[in-house]
Structure formats: structure tokens, C-alpha cells
């Protein structure tokens, strides 16, 4: 889709004097995330829109927390500001689609993601041939800096939350501490190094489909460095011990992403362990008697002591083993990173509580389309 003039855009064009520094102007207007942004000139926005056949004024959905109109054009403007190239724009659209439109009966916790004091933000996992086509990092420093599509796609999504949805720190956004994940946290799965089927195939997509998945995480990671485990059971045991400290150290954890480096994946491969084998072992190894998960004089975290006075709880329940993850489906695994170290990064999801029961985790995803 080609556009020849600014008249084809609905957004208001602001002219500034030649002596005004455009970058300082954007800072003063509160339109940045604390880092310089690319000025969204009409020409740059038109170039971004040329990467899709969709109508620039099509609204994907209102953008929380203020529920302003989330049009294709507004998304393109923020993609420009984030530093995306036009070929990255379909990924940005897929992220917004995954966040705003329910899939598999699951609605992404968009408002809570923005407004919570927990400092949550969206982790993005990219699967399919698009990884190679756009050079999205899955290897060395996969979840770090210096890769343009990984860094700018996640940043565009967050700028949209700020500039369209109104998620500004100190206003609706109330993260107590925040973290680097509030700028961006996007990576491609290293499918070729994984002993398991790719993440998106595991969740119902075809291997040759390009898929973006969002998962809310609350910072991190909690890195498990285990260079000495030689069996899958030993390594899964280390992951279980490492996961005990995430969130509230005594309470169960929300759905959590374990990003397994290739050399850790090789340990599981050698013993023929499936993802479900790992999940079951972590649930087993992370279980502690309820008495050890109750608040006490040494730690006020954990299950409140008044639970024992509630119907259904007796003194015998003190010996009941309570795992860190109340359901194996809360343990999610992908592979990413280089081949030069044996560690796994653990990113805890948003929300945890004192309920003892089972739940299912289904990640909202979107097919990446041009």
C-alpha cells in the first residue's frame, strides 16, 4: 500500500521551528520511554504503513488503560518512534492483536499488566521462519540488547501503551521498582537447538507458521547456573530449587517461563526427557509440607496461619506437600541462548496467591501476517 502525501494520514502533524531540537521536543511532550525516539515524520509513518495492506484507520481494539482507539496508523507511529524498520511492523501488529483480542478463550491481562504495582511487562516469544528472515536473536545474548528487531518490536508495544493507552509512570502505571523488561523483552526460540517441538507447535500451530506469543512477567530473570549436573533429574532438581525464591518465597508461583540455554537442553536431550518429564520433576522436587509454607516469626511471607482455622484445613494438613507450582502447566519451557554456558533463566509470571488448586495456562498468541 503506497501513500504519497501526509493528507492520507489522520494523525495531526506538528510543525516545530528549525531552531527547536526535535528530540528534546519529544522528551518535553512526554512521548518517550526515557530514551530518545525516532521522530515520526509523515514520510516515515507512510513507509511503515506500506508494510501492511490493512486500512490505516482500522481499529484493532481500544488500548487500555485509557481505552483510546488503537488504529493501525497509531501503531505505525509508535513503531517508527521505537526504531522499527517497516519489515518489523507485522510483528508489532501481531503483538497488539495477541494482547487486545482474546484467543483460545484467554484474554491477555492488559490493564493489570500496566497498572499493577508489581512492575509487570510483556515477554514476547517469536517462532517460525520469520526468526531467520528478520534476524531475530535466538542465540548469544538472545534476551539482551543490540538486536534491532528484538529490541524495537517490544519497545514499540510499550510505547503504544504509553502514548495511546496512557500508561505513564506515576499516573496509571504504578510499578514499585520496574526493570529493564519495561523497555523490551523479546526473543526468538532457538528451535534448532531444542530437543523438543517448538513452542508454537506445542500450543497448536504449524511448524512453518510465524507466531508471536505474549506472556506477562514481573522482571528477572532468576538465573540458575548449574555447570555440574550430568543427569536430567539432577538438573530439573536444580531448577526446582532455584524456582523456590521467585516471587513470594513460600507461596506458589504464577505461570513461569524457563528459558533453557542449549547446553542445559543437551542434558535433557541425553536422557530423553520430555517437557512433561521436567514439569513433573520440578513439581515433585519443589514440594514442601504446608507447615514450611506458613508465615512464621522468621518470615511473614507464605500462607497465612489463619488458614488452619478454616473449613477443610486440619492439623493433618500441615504434612501435606505443597509444590511451588500448583499445576505442571504453569511451568513453561523454551530454548534460547548460546552454547557456551549451562544455565537457565527463570521469569515469573504475573500474580500469585494462596489458593491450593489447579489451573491451566494457555498463552495468547497471534500469527504474524504481512
C-alpha positions, -999 to +999 in steps of 0.1 A: +000+000+000+016+033-011+008+067+002+021+099-015+012+127+010+006+135+046-031+140+037-036+103+037-028+102+075-054+110+101-029+120+128-022+156+134+011+169+121+030+192+144+054+217+128+082+229+150+107+257+144+140+250+128+159+260+159+140+236+181+157+203+188+131+176+178+144+151+202+142+175+231+108+185+220+096+149+221+111+145+256+093+176+267+059+163+253+063+132+274+062+109+243+093+089+251+102+060+274+131+079+288+153+072+258+154+091+225+129+081+199+128+084+161+108+114+151+076+100+134+076+122+103+047+116+078+072+100+054+084+075+080+049+067+090+038+061+054+068+038+049+058+018+080+022+015+068+034+003+034+044-030+052+007-040+055-024-040+033-046-031+062-065+002+063-046+027+084-078+037+102-088+002+111-091-001+148-077-034+163-093-026+197-093+002+223-059+003+241-061+001+279-058+015+304-075+046+290-090+027+261-081+051+233-086+040+197-058+016+187-057+022+149-032+007+125-018+042+119-013+049+156+005+016+160+027+026+130+036+059+146+048+042+177+067+016+157+085+044+139+094+060+173+107+027+186+131+024+158+114-005+139+121-010+102+090-014+080+096-052+077+093-054+115+058-039+115+039-072+111+054-084+144+042-052+161+007-057+148+008-094+159+018-083+194-011-059+196-035-085+182-024-110+208-028-085+236-061-070+226-081-098+211-089-130+231-076-162+218-085-197+229-109-182+254-080-163+271-078-125+273-044-111+280-043-092+313-036-059+296-049-035+321-034-053+350-001-055+332+000-017+330-015-006+363-001-032+387+025-022+413+043-055+405+060-039+375+048-065+350+055-063+313+051-084+282+076-110+273+074-118+235+084-151+221+089-154+183+087-187+164+087-198+128+107-189+097+103-152+105+132-157+130+157-162+103+140-139+078+143-109+100+173-119+121+156-120+154+181-132+180+178-167+195+214-173+203+241-153+221+226-126+242+191-136+230+173-117+257+197-088+258+205-057+238+219-049+204+194-068+181+172-043+163+140-064+157+141-080+191+146-047+209+124-024+188+094-046+184+090-049+222+097-012+226+070-003+200+044-023+220+053-004+252+053+030+236+018+022+223+008+015+259+022+049+270+013+072+241-021+057+231-032+038+262-019+064+287+003+041+307+027+067+322+047+060+353+034+080+382+000+082+367-018+049+358+014+029+357+024+023+393+054-001+392+071+000+426+106-007+411+102-017+374+131-030+355+148-033+321+119-056+310+097-024+310+116-013+279+116-045+259+119-083+264+116-101+231+135-131+218+132-159+192+132-195+203+163-214+192+142-241+176+172-259+161+189-263+195+158-276+212+152-313+219+115-307+219+089-295+194+089-257+191+069-236+215+043-226+189+038-262+177+034-273+213+005-248+215-013-258+184+003-240+155+021-254+124+059-255+123+060-233+092+038-206+107+052-174+121+038-169+156+043-143+183+033-151+219+029-127+248+034-137+284+033-113+313+064-114+335+074-094+366+110-088+359+140-110+364+154-133+355+163-156+383+193-173+367+200-209+376+237-216+369+243-254+371+275-264+354+279-298+371+246-317+369+251-346+345+216-361+345+182-347+337+169-354+372+198-336+388+193-306+365+155-305+370+161-306+407+184-276+405+156-257+386+131-267+413+154-253+440+161-221+420+124-215+415+117-216+452+129-180+456+108-164+428+080-141+439+070-148+475+095-175+486+068-195+504+037-191+482+030-208+449+041-192+417+022-179+387+029-194+352+066-190+347+089-192+317+121-212+320+144-201+291+168-230+288+202-225+273+213-251+247+238-268+270+211-274+296+188-286+268+215-311+258+215-326+293+177-332+290+182-345+254+209-370+265+184-386+290+154-384+266+134-362+289+103-345+276+090-312+288+064-330+308+091-351+325+108-318+336+075-303+348+066-334+369+101-334+384+100-297+393+066-301+408+078-331+428+111-315+439+097-281+447+070-296+471+073-287+508+050-296+537+024-269+543+039-262+577+071-249+559+050-226+537+031-209+565+040-175+577+060-176+609+082-154+632+112-158+608+093-149+576+059-132+573+056-144+537+037-175+527+003-190+535-014-171+564-017-191+596-054-184+598-059-210+570-057-238+596-088-224+612-108-225+580-131-254+569-113-281+551-079-274+569-068-296+598-036-302+617-030-332+594-028-308+565+005-295+579+022-325+564+005-322+530+032-314+503+025-281+485+046-276+453+058-242+442+037-247+410+001-257+417-001-272+382+025-286+359+011-264+331+025-233+350+060-245+340+067-233+305+099-241+287+116-226+256+152-228+244+174-197+237+210-186+242+245-196+231+263-229+235+289-215+259+273-220+294+250-242+314+222-221+328+185-214+326+168-180+331+135-181+351+109-154+345+080-155+369+046-145+356+021-120+369+002-128+400+003-154+427-018-163+457-026-187+485-051-208+466-043-245+466-057-259+434-051-265+398-054-241+368-044-242+332-021-218+314-028-211+277-006-184+262-024-158+240-007-159+206-011-143+171+000-154+137+024-129+122+010-117+088+023-092+064 
